[in-house]
Amino acid sequence: QVQLVESGGGLVQAGGSLRLSCAASGLTFSRYAMAWFRQAPGKEREFVAAISWSGGNTDYADSVKGRFTISRDNAKNTVPLQMNSLKPEDTAVYYCAAGQTTSSLKRIESAYDYWGQGTQVTVSS
């Protein structure tokens, strides 16, 4: 049974930082590209960042580029998301996702096979 469990969410002031983590189990972790998506109240879920199976390739939404950093630890089966310079518009539920590796990283939800339950991030102004 595949499980993706997010942690690290919370309340932070604008300009602050949070570090989310996704712990994966029940899958051959190194065969999967990993991604973070988010969904703000009243909005559709959107792509945030993705990382290849090796960690050698990353992709970021323009809205978070330069502020967020995705990484992975294939020995621990974890995917951290370091979020700096947070803005109120970053407020959302953040989801971790896993998708079988392809030649390029994907930004669409259908490319990912497994999803976590999400962790709430709230940025106050």
C-alpha positions in Angstrom: 0.0 0.0 0.0 1.5 3.3 -1.1 1.4 6.1 1.4 2.6 9.7 1.0 2.4 11.7 4.3 3.0 15.4 4.4 4.2 17.3 7.4 5.6 20.7 8.4 2.6 22.9 7.6 1.5 25.7 9.9 1.0 29.4 10.4 3.7 31.8 9.6 4.0 35.6 9.0 4.7 37.0 5.6 8.4 36.9 4.9 8.9 33.9 7.0 9.9 30.3 6.1 8.5 26.8 6.5 9.9 23.5 5.5 7.5 20.8 4.4 8.3 17.2 4.1 6.8 14.2 2.4 7.5 10.7 3.6 6.8 7.9 1.1 6.3 4.2 1.7 5.1 1.2 -0.2 6.7 2.1 -3.5 10.2 1.9 -5.1 10.9 5.5 -4.3 13.8 6.0 -6.6 11.6 5.1 -9.6 9.3 8.0 -9.1 9.4 11.6 -9.9 8.0 13.6 -7.0 6.1 16.9 -7.0 4.3 19.4 -4.7 1.0 20.9 -5.7 -1.2 23.3 -3.7 -4.8 24.3 -3.5 -6.0 27.6 -2.1 -9.6 28.2 -1.0 -11.9 28.5 -3.9 -9.2 27.7 -6.4 -8.1 24.7 -8.4 -5.1 22.7 -7.4 -1.9 24.0 -9.0 1.6 22.8 -9.6 4.3 24.1 -7.3 7.5 22.1 -7.9 8.8 18.8 -9.2 12.0 16.8 -8.9 13.3 13.8 -11.0 14.0 10.4 -9.6 17.7 11.2 -9.3 17.2 14.8 -8.0 19.2 16.0 -11.0 16.3 17.9 -12.6 13.9 20.3 -10.9 11.0 22.4 -12.1 9.2 25.3 -10.4 6.1 27.3 -11.0 7.0 30.9 -11.8 5.1 32.1 -8.7 7.6 30.3 -6.4 10.8 30.2 -8.4 13.7 31.7 -6.4 11.8 31.3 -3.1 11.0 27.6 -2.9 13.5 24.7 -3.2 12.5 21.0 -3.7 14.9 18.2 -2.9 14.8 14.5 -2.2 16.6 11.9 -0.1 16.4 8.5 -1.8 17.9 6.8 1.3 15.1 8.1 3.5 12.3 8.2 1.0 11.5 11.9 1.7 10.9 15.0 -0.3 11.4 18.3 1.5 10.1 21.6 0.2 11.9 24.6 1.7 9.7 27.7 1.4 11.3 31.1 2.0 10.0 34.7 1.7 6.5 33.4 2.1 3.6 35.6 0.9 -0.1 35.6 1.9 -0.9 34.2 -1.6 1.1 31.1 -0.7 -1.7 30.1 1.7 -3.0 26.8 0.6 -3.2 23.1 1.3 0.0 21.6 0.0 0.0 18.1 -1.5 2.8 15.7 -2.3 2.5 13.5 -5.4 4.5 10.6 -6.9 4.6 9.7 -10.6 6.5 7.1 -12.6 9.5 8.5 -14.2 9.4 9.8 -17.8 11.8 11.7 -19.9 10.6 15.0 -18.6 9.1 16.5 -15.5 5.3 17.1 -15.7 3.2 19.9 -14.2 -0.2 18.2 -14.7 -2.0 16.2 -12.0 -2.7 13.3 -14.3 1.0 12.5 -14.6 1.1 11.6 -10.9 -0.2 8.3 -9.6 -0.2 8.7 -5.8 -1.2 11.6 -3.6 -0.9 12.5 0.0 -3.7 14.0 2.2 -2.2 17.5 2.3 -0.8 19.9 4.9 -2.2 23.4 5.6 0.1 26.4 5.1 -1.2 29.7 6.3 0.7 32.9 5.7 -0.5 36.0 7.6 0.1 39.5 6.4 
